[in-house]
Amino acid sequence: MQFGLTHESNCNYLKDKQERLIVAVPEEQQRLNPEAYEYFMANGFRRSHNDVYRPHCRLCSACESLRVIVNEFTASKNQKRIANKNKDLFFTIVTEPTDEHSRLFCEFIEQRHADGEMYPPDPDNFWRWVSCDWMTPLIFEWRDHEGKLLAVSVADQTPNALSAVYTFFDPTAHKRSLGTYAILQLIEYSRQQELEYLYLGYQIDACNKMNYKTRFAPYERLVGNHWKKALKSHTL
């Protein structure tokens, strides 16, 4: 396996920093697969479409991979309340996006992330970003008793782990705390599948939008090249 470095660009999370990525470049006879990707994730990599990358910035090391230890996870009182609040929802898994998914994605971006890099929403571009030629992403969806789609999570499943790619939900149902609920459900699914970890992407302590990840304890963070365990969540 060969690796390449991207050019530096403005960081999307820390305004005063420059971002640079190291990207895995398979040779022609090589092909990535879920088993290989799990190894990469354990070493701090994520994927964007078919590209597997890891931050490799010259002057910053704020990005740290975070993964929930599935069998040791214990929901906080607030998380239990959120789970109870949503016990009326129905859960299914599909592998192909629909127009209904795309409409919900657009509503979510327009109302919740109009200041983010995905605005204005482009569902075709989004589904290309989460798709993968060497692995089939899972699309988790939650509906109410009338069949209305309320939340969607896209995740990658490898032999021993689940990796959350992106979650979006009905912005008018904010009282349900669907973002938190989706993660709780992904943890429960991982437990049922006897998976060891749920990867939640990169944690940047200085970025408030990311700090929700530390509420799911115990978890591990990749500090340098070593996973370090945190037993307690930052916010209960």
Salt bridges, closest charged atoms under 4 A:
GLU8 OE2 - ARG58 NE 2.85
GLU64 OE1 - ARG221 NH2 2.81
GLU72 OE1 - LYS229 NZ 2.64
ASP88 OD2 - ARG176 NH2 2.89
GLU100 OE1 - ARG143 NH2 2.84
ASP115 OD2 - LYS209 NZ 3.38
GLU141 OE1 - HIS101 NE2 2.69
GLU141 OE2 - ARG143 NE 3.12
GLU146 OE2 - HIS145 NE2 3.96
ASP156 OD2 - ARG47 NE 2.72
ASP170 OD2 - LYS148 NZ 3.18
GLU188 OE1 - ARG191 NH1 2.96
ASP205 OD1 - ARG221 NH2 3.04
GLU220 OE1 - ARG67 NE 2.78
